[in-house]
């Protein structure tokens, strides 16, 4: 059974940086697409970025984070990352990593069948 565990969240000032990690364990061979989502209270979970494959796969970003966030994955460490730079207060949310055996630019939460527990990111001065 695939398991995802996020870490790296915290409190950061506007303009600062954080790197989120998502440790992947279990059957990973058939999970070709992985992604980061975020959610604030009262709103739907929104897609942030996704990556295909474990070796230099295609990446996609939501417009709100394009140019500031970088998604990557390390096959040797079985870990997914989200480097977040130039953070803004509106980036405050619980961030989740997700996985699916489907292949493609999948931006709906319904397209993913495995989720981590989430990690809180707060951007505030």
Buried (B, 14 or more C-beta within 10 A) or exposed (E): EBBBBBEBBEEBEEEBEBEBBBBBEEEBEEBBBBBBBBBEEEEEBBBBBBBBBBEEBEBBBBEEBEEBBBBBBEEEEBBBBBBBBEBEEEBBBBBBBBBBBEEEEBBEBEBBEBBBEBBEBBBEE
